Amino acid sequence: MKIDLPGLEAFVTVAQFGNFTRAGQHLNVSQTAITHRITKLERNLGVKLLHRSTRDVMLTRAGSGLLPRLKTILGDLSGELLRVRVEAARTDVPQLTIACLPTIAMDVLPSALAVFQQQHPTARVRTFDTSAAEIPPLITQGTAEIGLTIMAAGNEDLITEPLFTEDYLLVCPVGHRLGKRKEADWSDLSHEKLIRVSPHTANRYIVDQALGEKSEHMNWVHEVQHTLTAVRMVQAGLGLTVIPRSAVEGLRAEGISFTPLVGPKVTRTICILSRRGAVLSVLAQGFRAAMVGNSGRNSVEKSLHEA
């Protein structure tokens, strides 16, 4: 059976206004057209939906049963059509989607985006701030056009461009003996309560790989999922933690101090990922330029020299 949308719309409108004339005015058609639509709909259904008199319009039993469900269906349809229209309008607005490590999103990313938006003020930017394991698939599948993550092997389908290398710092409460030093050795932490992040994160993997068996003999009292949580626990005096320098720059938190770690010195290299064989859009090229320019690499390099 063919769906008679004009007839259904006319039925709902007449039921709403209780009058054929007002229903026609609302739909911007004549009363005759409304009558014709209702008659056709009833004929197709084989049932009366409305009782008409010279003054009143009343719903039949069939009409009363149909109306609430029909109003819901037409409302859902209207909402869906509006969604399509809005999304179609958005396609006219340039949009860039990127994937980025949360620790990079704390400081490096906002600086680069500030420069990027000066060059592309009307562009929309969607950011997936997520783990290192989830970023390559986002690029490979085309969900994100460009990514900022830790350099690692196994990304044959992606172009990997080194951006900068940074070290890991010890985070201490203000006044802690290790926070006053120019640098601290990992052996200095043997009797300290330590806070580390989940084994599912790249930062945990990097630290564990650098320390080897020594990592499991450290006094890890707390384990959390996010860097910010670890820092808040340091502020509360629950222990010390180790985080990348870019996260330190992004936090700028009170009540904590930072000390470079040696013996061994732990570092990570941040890179730009893009899909191999794909040509970067104008927006992606602009974002890449912002990252390798003063707002990206230079801001981090400056913080390294000042430490």
C-alpha positions in Angstrom: 0.0 0.0 0.0 1.4 3.4 -1.0 1.8 5.8 1.9 -0.4 8.9 1.4 1.6 11.6 3.2 -0.6 14.5 2.1 -3.7 12.7 3.4 -2.1 11.7 6.7 -0.9 15.3 7.2 -4.4 16.6 6.4 -6.0 14.1 8.9 -3.6 15.1 11.7 -4.1 18.8 11.0 -7.9 18.6 10.9 -7.8 16.6 14.2 -5.6 19.3 15.7 -7.7 22.3 14.7 -11.1 20.5 14.7 -12.0 22.4 11.6 -11.4 21.9 7.8 -11.1 25.6 7.1 -8.5 26.3 9.7 -6.6 23.1 8.8 -6.5 24.4 5.1 -5.2 27.8 6.2 -2.5 26.1 8.3 -1.4 23.9 5.4 -1.8 26.8 2.9 -4.3 24.9 0.8 -8.1 25.3 0.2 -10.8 23.7 2.3 -11.8 21.7 -0.8 -8.3 20.3 -1.1 -8.3 19.2 2.6 -11.7 17.5 2.1 -10.4 15.7 -1.0 -7.2 14.5 0.8 -9.2 13.2 3.8 -11.7 11.4 1.5 -9.0 9.8 -0.6 -7.2 8.6 2.6 -10.4 7.1 4.0 -11.1 5.4 0.7 -7.6 3.9 0.6 -7.9 2.7 4.2 -11.4 1.4 3.8 -12.5 3.1 7.1 -13.9 6.4 8.3 -11.5 8.5 10.3 -13.7 11.6 10.9 -17.4 12.3 11.6 -18.3 15.6 9.9 -21.2 18.0 10.6 -21.8 21.5 9.6 -20.0 22.8 12.7 -18.0 20.0 14.3 -15.4 17.4 13.4 -15.1 14.4 15.6 -12.7 11.4 15.4 -14.2 8.0 14.8 -12.9 5.0 16.8 -10.5 4.2 14.0 -9.4 7.8 13.9 -8.8 8.0 17.6 -6.7 4.9 17.5 -4.6 6.1 14.6 -4.0 9.7 15.6 -1.5 9.4 18.5 0.7 6.8 16.7 0.5 8.8 13.5 1.6 12.0 15.3 4.6 10.2 16.7 5.6 8.8 13.3 5.2 12.2 11.6 7.1 13.9 14.4 10.0 11.4 14.0 10.0 11.9 10.3 10.1 15.6 10.6 13.0 15.4 13.0 14.9 13.1 10.7 14.4 15.4 7.7 15.6 18.4 9.8 18.7 16.4 10.8 19.5 15.7 7.1 19.0 19.4 6.3 21.3 20.5 9.1 24.0 18.0 8.2 23.8 19.0 4.5 24.2 22.7 5.5 27.3 21.7 7.6 29.0 20.2 4.6 29.4 23.7 3.2 31.5 24.5 6.3 35.2 23.3 6.1 35.9 20.7 8.7 39.1 19.0 9.9 39.1 15.9 12.1 42.2 15.1 14.1 43.2 12.4 16.6 45.5 13.3 19.5 47.0 12.0 22.7 45.4 13.6 25.8 48.8 14.7 27.1 49.4 16.5 23.8 45.9 18.0 23.9 46.8 19.7 27.3 49.3 22.2 25.9 50.7 21.6 22.4 47.5 21.1 20.6 45.7 24.3 21.8 48.8 26.4 20.8 48.8 24.9 17.3 45.0 25.3 16.9 45.3 29.0 17.9 47.7 29.5 14.9 45.6 27.3 12.6 42.4 29.2 13.3 44.0 32.5 12.4 44.6 31.1 8.9 41.3 29.3 8.7 38.8 31.2 10.9 35.6 29.5 9.5 36.9 26.0 9.8 35.4 23.5 12.3 37.8 21.2 14.1 36.8 17.9 15.6 39.3 16.3 18.0 39.5 12.7 19.2 41.7 13.0 22.3 42.3 9.3 22.9 44.9 6.7 23.6 47.9 5.9 21.4 46.4 2.5 20.5 43.2 4.0 19.2 44.8 6.8 17.0 46.2 4.7 14.1 42.9 3.0 13.4 41.1 6.4 13.3 43.6 7.5 10.6 43.5 4.3 8.6 39.7 4.1 8.5 39.5 7.8 7.5 37.6 8.9 10.6 40.4 11.4 11.3 42.7 12.9 8.7 45.7 13.6 10.8 47.0 12.3 14.2 49.4 13.3 16.9 50.8 10.3 18.8 53.9 8.5 20.1 56.2 7.2 17.4 56.0 3.4 17.2 56.6 0.6 14.8 53.8 -1.3 13.0 52.1 1.5 11.2 52.9 0.5 7.6 49.7 2.0 6.2 50.6 5.4 7.7 53.1 8.1 7.1 55.0 8.9 10.3 56.6 12.3 10.6 58.7 12.9 13.8 57.7 16.2 15.4 59.6 16.5 18.7 61.2 14.4 21.5 60.5 15.2 25.2 61.5 13.7 28.5 59.5 12.5 31.4 59.5 14.4 34.7 59.0 13.5 38.3 56.0 15.3 39.8 56.3 16.1 43.5 54.3 18.1 46.1 55.8 21.5 46.7 58.5 21.3 49.4 59.3 17.7 48.7 63.1 17.0 48.9 63.2 15.6 45.4 61.3 18.5 43.9 64.1 20.9 45.0 66.8 19.1 43.0 68.0 19.9 39.4 67.5 16.2 38.7 66.6 13.0 40.4 67.7 9.4 39.9 65.2 6.6 39.7 67.0 5.0 42.6 66.0 8.0 44.7 62.4 6.8 44.4 62.9 3.4 46.0 61.3 4.4 49.3 58.7 6.8 47.9 55.0 6.1 47.4 54.5 6.2 43.6 51.4 6.7 41.4 51.4 5.2 37.9 48.9 5.1 35.0 47.1 2.1 33.5 49.1 -0.6 31.6 46.9 0.1 28.6 48.5 3.5 28.0 51.6 4.2 25.9 53.2 6.3 28.7 53.1 3.2 31.0 54.6 1.1 28.3 57.4 3.6 27.7 58.4 3.9 31.4 58.2 0.1 31.9 60.4 -0.5 28.9 63.0 2.0 30.0 63.2 0.7 33.5 63.0 -3.0 32.7 62.7 -5.3 35.7 63.4 -2.3 38.0 59.8 -1.1 37.2 58.2 -4.0 39.1 60.3 -3.3 42.2 59.2 0.3 42.5 56.7 1.2 45.2 53.7 1.7 43.0 51.0 2.4 45.6 48.3 3.8 43.3 47.3 3.1 39.7 45.0 5.4 37.7 43.6 5.7 34.2 44.5 9.4 33.5 47.5 11.6 33.9 45.4 14.4 35.4 44.1 12.1 38.1 47.7 11.1 39.0 48.7 14.8 39.4 45.7 15.5 41.6 46.7 12.7 43.8 50.2 14.2 44.1 48.6 17.5 45.1 46.8 15.6 47.8 50.0 14.2 49.1 49.3 10.6 48.2 52.6 10.0 46.4 54.8 11.0 43.4 54.2 10.4 39.7 56.0 10.6 36.4 54.5 12.3 33.3 55.7 13.7 29.9 56.9 17.3 29.9 54.2 18.5 27.5 51.6 17.4 30.1 53.5 19.3 32.7 53.4 22.4 30.6 49.7 22.0 30.0 48.8 21.5 33.7 50.5 24.5 35.2 49.0 23.3 38.5 49.7 24.8 41.9 51.1 22.8 44.8 53.4 20.7 42.7 57.0 20.8 41.5 58.8 19.0 38.7 62.2 17.4 38.5 64.0 15.8 35.5 64.6 12.1 36.0 67.9 10.3 35.1 69.4 6.8 35.5 67.8 6.2 33.0 66.4 9.3 31.3 63.1 8.4 29.8 61.9 10.1 26.6 59.2 9.8 24.0 59.0 11.0 20.4 55.8 12.6 19.2 54.9 12.3 15.5 52.3 13.3 13.0 50.4 10.5 11.4 48.6 10.6 8.1 47.2 7.9 5.7 49.7 6.7 3.2 48.7 7.4 -0.4 46.2 10.1 0.6 46.6 13.8 -0.2 46.1 16.0 2.8 43.3 18.5 2.5 44.1 22.2 2.7 42.9 22.3 6.3 45.1 19.3 7.3 48.1 20.9 5.6 47.5 24.1 7.5 47.2 22.2 10.8 50.4 20.3 10.1 52.2 23.6 9.4 50.9 25.0 12.7 52.2 21.9 14.5 55.7 22.1 13.1 55.8 25.9 13.4 56.3 28.1 16.4 53.0 27.1 18.0 53.9 23.4 17.8 57.5 22.2 17.9 59.1 25.5 19.0 56.9 25.9 22.1 57.9 22.5 23.3 61.6 22.9 22.4 61.6 26.2 24.4 60.2 24.4 27.4 62.9 21.8 27.1 65.7 24.4 27.1 64.2 26.3 30.0 63.9 23.3 32.3 
